[in-house]
């Protein structure tokens, strides 16, 4: 699910995993959920974030905690 949608680039947010095409980090999305925002609230609050990007970020985070290997590719423009 995260294939190509979550990237890590040292030039974007110091290499934190972000949703491709945005400066929205996986961590920010998790913080929003922890603060009680719904997925719909997040999508409304961050109009550059797509539903697919949001789901990819959640999948990425879940797999990190399960210990599965998740490959993040650096994107250079």
C-alpha positions as CSV (number, residue, x, y, z in Angstrom):
1,X,0.0,0.0,0.0
2,X,2.8,2.4,0.7
3,X,4.7,1.7,-2.5
4,X,5.9,5.1,-3.8
5,X,3.6,7.2,-1.6
6,X,5.9,7.5,1.4
7,X,9.4,8.8,0.8
8,X,12.4,10.0,2.7
9,X,14.6,12.7,1.3
10,X,17.3,14.4,3.3
11,X,16.2,17.7,1.7
12,X,12.6,17.4,3.0
13,X,12.1,17.7,6.8
14,X,15.6,16.3,7.4
15,X,14.7,12.9,5.9
16,X,11.6,12.2,7.9
17,X,9.1,9.9,6.1
18,X,6.6,12.1,4.3
19,X,3.7,11.6,1.9
20,X,5.1,12.1,-1.6
21,X,4.5,15.5,-3.1
22,X,3.9,17.1,0.4
23,X,5.8,18.2,3.4
24,X,3.3,16.2,5.6
25,X,5.2,13.7,7.7
26,X,4.0,10.3,8.9
27,X,4.6,11.6,12.4
28,X,2.4,14.6,11.9
29,X,-0.5,12.4,10.8
30,X,0.0,10.2,13.9
31,X,0.0,13.3,16.1
32,X,-3.2,14.6,14.5
33,X,-4.9,11.2,15.3
34,X,-3.6,11.2,18.8
35,X,-5.0,14.7,19.3
36,X,-8.5,13.3,18.4
37,X,-8.8,14.4,14.8
38,X,-10.6,12.0,12.5
39,X,-9.3,11.0,9.1
40,X,-11.8,13.4,7.5
41,X,-10.6,16.3,9.8
42,X,-7.0,15.6,8.7
43,X,-7.9,15.6,5.0
44,X,-9.9,18.8,5.4
45,X,-7.0,20.4,7.3
46,X,-4.3,19.4,4.9
47,X,-5.8,19.8,1.4
48,X,-2.6,18.6,-0.4
49,X,-3.0,15.2,1.4
50,X,-5.0,12.6,-0.5
51,X,-6.9,9.8,1.1
52,X,-4.4,7.3,-0.4
53,X,-1.5,9.3,1.1
54,X,-3.2,9.2,4.5
55,X,-3.8,5.5,4.3
56,X,-0.3,4.9,3.1
57,X,1.1,6.9,6.1
58,X,-0.9,4.8,8.5
59,X,0.1,1.6,6.9
60,X,3.7,2.7,7.0
61,X,3.6,3.5,10.7
62,X,1.8,0.3,11.6
63,X,4.3,-1.8,9.8
64,X,7.2,0.0,11.5
65,X,5.7,-0.9,14.9
66,X,5.1,-4.5,13.8
67,X,8.8,-4.9,12.9
68,X,8.3,-5.5,9.3
69,X,10.9,-4.2,6.9
70,X,9.6,-1.1,5.1
71,X,11.7,0.3,2.4
72,X,11.7,4.1,2.0
73,X,13.4,5.4,-1.2
74,X,15.0,8.8,-1.3
75,X,13.4,10.9,-4.0
76,X,15.7,13.3,-5.8
77,X,14.2,15.8,-8.2
